[in-house]
Amino acid sequence: MKDDGFMKMIHTELPPEAELMIELRCREIMACDDVDRIKAFCIDMMKNHARAETVLSKAMMRVIELEATLAVMKAPTRKTTGIYKVRWWLEQLHMHWKYRKIIKKRHSREA
């Protein structure tokens, strides 16, 4: 997977306004002496983190599904007529011979 789409978006830096807002909120919490208020904030933060994690997980799964679908759509189709069908039968026959050869070796070792 290329690192130019969804993953690059995840690893981008926050804008300065967002960083400032976060820093102000952190300082407000550090200055707070009310334990119950800090507990409530912590609980809200944990719930919000769990929701964000779920959304991100579902989004990543959807991106993976779409990339797989795109790869299948880009893959060349196999022709099932004429020489291609004969070639397929020869490949199947070759694999069958290899399988029988391996099975024979296993049975001869066991005996």
ChimeraX attribute file (.defattr): number of C-alpha atoms within 10 A of each C-alpha:
attribute: neighborCount
match mode: 1-to-1
recipient: residues
	/A:1	7
	/A:2	7
	/A:3	8
	/A:4	8
	/A:5	9
	/A:6	12
	/A:7	12
	/A:8	10
	/A:9	10
	/A:10	9
	/A:11	8
	/A:12	8
	/A:13	9
	/A:14	9
	/A:15	8
	/A:16	9
	/A:17	9
	/A:18	11
	/A:19	12
	/A:20	12
	/A:21	10
	/A:22	12
	/A:23	12
	/A:24	12
	/A:25	12
	/A:26	12
	/A:27	10
	/A:28	10
	/A:29	14
	/A:30	10
	/A:31	9
	/A:32	11
	/A:33	9
	/A:34	9
	/A:35	9
	/A:36	9
	/A:37	12
	/A:38	14
	/A:39	11
	/A:40	11
	/A:41	13
	/A:42	12
	/A:43	12
	/A:44	12
	/A:45	12
	/A:46	12
	/A:47	12
	/A:48	12
	/A:49	12
	/A:50	12
	/A:51	12
	/A:52	12
	/A:53	12
	/A:54	12
	/A:55	12
	/A:56	13
	/A:57	12
	/A:58	12
	/A:59	13
	/A:60	14
	/A:61	12
	/A:62	12
	/A:63	13
	/A:64	13
	/A:65	12
	/A:66	12
	/A:67	13
	/A:68	12
	/A:69	12
	/A:70	11
	/A:71	11
	/A:72	11
	/A:73	10
	/A:74	9
	/A:75	9
	/A:76	8
	/A:77	8
	/A:78	8
	/A:79	9
	/A:80	11
	/A:81	9
	/A:82	8
	/A:83	10
	/A:84	12
	/A:85	13
	/A:86	12
	/A:87	13
	/A:88	12
	/A:89	12
	/A:90	12
	/A:91	12
	/A:92	12
	/A:93	12
	/A:94	11
	/A:95	12
	/A:96	12
	/A:97	12
	/A:98	12
	/A:99	11
	/A:100	11
	/A:101	11
	/A:102	11
	/A:103	11
	/A:104	12
	/A:105	10
	/A:106	11
	/A:107	9
	/A:108	8
	/A:109	7
	/A:110	7
	/A:111	5
